Structures are given as C-alpha cells and as structure tokens.
Amino acid sequence: MATSETAICERLAKVTLAKLVLLVEMNGQLIASAGDPAQLDAEQFGSLATEHVGRLLNERELAIGREDGRGDVLHFSRVGNRLILLVIFDERSSPAVVQAQSRIARAELEAQSGSIEK
C-alpha cells in the first residue's frame, strides 16, 4: 500500500507528465518518489539536490532549467520547514501546470497532521 506522500507524488507526476517527482528531507533522505526511476538514481539525486539547493530555498519555490526550453527542468518547492518537493520535467510538461500542481501537492503534504512539521 502506498503512503499518502507517495500517492500525492504519483498524482503530481501523472497530472504534470513529469519524468520524476521526489519528496526528500533537507538532509537528503528520500521520503517518497513517483515516475520513472530509470531516469536517475532517485535517492542519490535527492541527496545531491538538497545538498546544493536546500540552502537556496529561502523562497517557497525555485525552477532551474535551460533557457532554450530543451532538456530537463527542475522545480523545487519547500514543504514545511524540513522537506523539498522536486519535480523533474521536460518539454512535454507546461511549467505553469507544474507550478500550480506543485502548490496543490505542497498544501496537501503540509495539511497532513503529524507527518510533516510546518
């Protein structure tokens, strides 16, 4: 049975056509993931992402990608005070949809009582 965090990640990956969705702690521990894990080592990438981007998340959201629209785009959202929601997507996905759906997923994750520290 999937955890509620995994179910939220799976729904986010489906509606945004994302390649991969990761929910990781600021220390790099993988909490949940959805999408095609063959794209990369989710746990290793989650740890690497939090190591470098965790410091940048004074903002609630951050998107990193190529300006020419080719290749993968990384969309980071801070969830509460200790988690990062990472959506990896390409040209099949709309950045606006990823941003809007990430906000919905973030709110759902933050609303879970007792499982996520706000």
C-alpha positions as CSV (number, residue, x, y, z in Angstrom):
1,M,0.0,0.0,0.0
2,A,1.4,3.4,-1.0
3,T,1.8,6.0,1.7
4,S,-0.1,9.2,1.4
5,E,3.1,11.0,0.5
6,T,3.7,8.5,-2.3
7,A,0.1,8.9,-3.5
8,I,0.5,12.6,-3.7
9,C,3.8,12.3,-5.6
10,E,2.2,9.8,-8.0
11,R,-0.8,12.1,-8.7
12,L,1.6,15.0,-9.3
13,A,3.7,13.1,-11.7
14,K,0.6,11.9,-13.6
15,V,-1.1,15.3,-14.0
16,T,2.1,17.2,-14.9
17,L,3.6,14.5,-17.1
18,A,6.7,14.8,-15.0
19,K,9.6,12.4,-15.5
20,L,10.1,12.1,-11.8
21,V,8.8,13.5,-8.5
22,L,10.8,13.3,-5.3
23,L,9.9,14.2,-1.8
24,V,13.1,14.5,0.3
25,E,14.1,15.7,3.7
26,M,16.5,18.7,3.9
27,N,19.2,16.2,4.9
28,G,18.7,14.3,1.7
29,Q,16.7,11.3,2.9
30,L,14.2,10.2,0.3
31,I,10.6,10.1,1.7
32,A,8.6,9.3,-1.5
33,S,9.0,9.2,-5.2
34,A,7.0,8.7,-8.4
35,G,7.7,8.5,-12.1
36,D,10.4,6.7,-14.0
37,P,13.2,5.8,-11.6
38,A,15.3,4.6,-14.5
39,Q,15.8,8.3,-15.3
40,L,18.2,8.5,-12.4
41,D,19.1,7.2,-9.0
42,A,16.3,9.0,-7.1
43,E,17.9,8.6,-3.6
44,Q,21.3,9.8,-4.8
45,F,19.8,12.7,-6.8
46,G,17.6,13.7,-3.9
47,S,20.6,13.9,-1.6
48,L,22.6,15.9,-4.1
49,A,19.7,18.3,-4.8
50,T,19.1,19.0,-1.1
51,E,22.8,19.5,-0.5
52,H,23.0,22.3,-3.0
53,V,19.5,23.7,-3.3
54,G,18.4,23.4,0.3
55,R,20.3,26.5,1.1
56,L,18.6,28.4,-1.7
57,L,15.1,27.7,-0.6
58,N,14.5,30.9,1.3
59,E,11.8,31.2,-1.3
60,R,8.9,28.7,-1.4
61,E,9.7,27.7,-5.0
62,L,12.6,27.6,-7.4
63,A,12.8,26.4,-11.0
64,I,16.1,25.5,-12.7
65,G,16.3,24.7,-16.4
66,R,17.8,25.7,-19.7
67,E,16.5,29.0,-21.2
68,D,16.2,27.4,-24.7
69,G,13.5,25.1,-23.4
70,R,15.4,21.9,-24.2
71,G,16.3,19.3,-21.6
72,D,15.0,18.7,-18.2
73,V,13.7,21.4,-15.8
74,L,13.9,21.0,-12.1
75,H,11.1,22.6,-10.0
76,F,11.8,22.8,-6.2
77,S,9.1,23.6,-3.6
78,R,9.8,23.8,0.1
79,V,7.3,21.8,2.1
80,G,7.1,23.0,5.7
81,N,10.5,23.5,7.3
82,R,12.1,20.2,6.5
83,L,11.1,18.8,3.2
84,I,11.6,19.6,-0.5
85,L,9.3,18.5,-3.3
86,L,11.2,18.2,-6.6
87,V,9.6,17.8,-9.9
88,I,11.8,16.9,-12.9
89,F,10.1,17.5,-16.2
90,D,10.8,18.2,-19.9
91,E,9.1,19.9,-22.9
92,R,6.1,17.6,-22.6
93,S,5.1,19.4,-19.5
94,S,3.8,23.0,-19.0
95,P,5.9,24.9,-16.4
96,A,2.7,26.7,-15.4
97,V,0.9,23.4,-14.8
98,V,3.9,22.1,-12.9
99,Q,4.0,25.2,-10.7
100,A,0.2,25.2,-10.0
101,Q,0.0,21.4,-9.3
102,S,3.2,21.6,-7.1
103,R,1.5,24.2,-5.0
104,I,-1.6,21.9,-4.6
105,A,0.6,19.0,-3.7
106,R,2.6,21.1,-1.2
107,A,-0.6,22.2,0.5
108,E,-1.8,18.6,0.8
109,L,1.5,17.5,2.2
110,E,1.6,20.3,4.7
111,A,-2.0,19.6,5.8
112,Q,-1.2,16.1,6.8
113,S,-1.3,16.2,10.6
114,G,1.6,14.8,12.5
115,S,3.6,13.6,9.5
116,I,5.2,16.8,8.4
117,E,6.5,19.6,10.6
118,K,5.3,23.0,9.5
